Amino acid sequence: MIGPPERVVGEQVALVRSIGYAAFGRHERDLDVLDVVFDSLVDAPGVDDVRRLRFAGHGVTLDVAVHGREDLTVELRISPSGPVVVESRGDGTNTSDGARLVSFLLHWPGSTHRPVRTAWIVL
């Protein structure tokens, strides 16, 4: 059974996702959006100190491991592997609790693969 804190987090994730999709629809029609298919805050709360996310879609999977809160370290694993450029997008500001709203943009130089961007997520 999902308790109130997990339900609130799930509702916040859904809200951020819908805002992100609306923004993508207005501003970036030349790329595809990867959806969040796993977030350890929602799908496996309290398992370890590392937040794990998985974004997937359009033949691409992006696994993200987030370490720390103050000194944020983010590790990315992209499938399929190969030369890829990754950009972190956000407004550069933190919320009152130090969280950051970000999206990752991936593109493959010299490839016919369309660029992709992750749904917006709060880190």
N, C-alpha and C positions, 0 to 999 in steps of 0.2 A: 504494500500500500504506500502511495506517495503522500508524505506529510506536507504540511503547509510550507516549510522553507523550500523544499524541492519543487513544489508547485509554483511558488513565486519565481524561482530561478527559471523554470521552464517557460513561464509566461513572459519573463524578460527576454529570454532567448528568442521566442517567437516574435516579440515586438521588434527587437533589433533586426531580425531577419527580414521582416516585412518592410521596415524602413529602408534597409539596404537594397532590397529588390526594387522598391519604388525609385530609389536614387539611380540604380543601374539602368532602369528602363528609360529614364530621362536623359542620362548623360553618356552612357557608353554602350552603344549598340554593336560595336565591332568586337565584342568579347563575350565569352560564355561565363556563367556563374557556377562555381562549385558550392554545393550545399553542405552544411554541417551534418554529418551522419553519425558522429560520436563526439561527446563532450564529457569528460570524466566528472565534471561538476554535477552533471545531471544523471549520467548513465552509470557512474561508479563512484559516488561521493565517499570521501574519507579513505580511499584505498591507499594513496601515498601522497607525498608532498609535491609531486609533479602533476601539473594539469596537462592532460593529453586531449588533443582534438584531432578529428579526421574530417577532411573535406573531400568530396568525391563528385564526379560527374564528367561527362564528355571525354571519357577515356583517360582521365587524370585522377590520381589520388595524392593528396598532400597530408602528411602526418606532421603534427606540430606538438612539441613538448615545451612547456613553459615552466621555467624554474624561477623561484623567487618572486618577491613583490616590489621591494625597493630597487634592487639591482636586477632588473628583469633580463633573463637570458632565454632566448628562443632558439630551439633547434628544429630544423625542417628536414623532412625526407619526402622526396618527390618520386612518383612512379607514373609513367615510365621514366627511367633514368636517362641522362644525357645532358648536353649543354643547355642550360636554362638560366634566364635572368629572373630574379625575384626582387620585387620592390614591396616594401611595407608602406601602406597608405594609412593616413589618419590625420586628425586635425592638429596633432602635436601637443594637445593639452590632456591633462589627467582629470578624472572626476575627483570629487572631494575625498574619496577613499583611496585615491592613487591608481584607479583602474584606467585603462586606455582603450578607446574604441579604434580598432584597426581592421584592415583588409589587406590581403596579400595579392599582388598582381604577378602573374607568371607569364613570360613569353619566351619563345624559342627562336633565337636569331637564325636567319637563313633557313627557316623551316616553314612549311605550309600549315603547321598546326596553329589553330586560332589561339590568341591569348585568352587566359582565364583569370578570373578574380574570385577570391573567396567571398562568401557572405560576410558581412560585418560581424565582428565578435568583440566582446569586452574582455580584455586581458587584465 
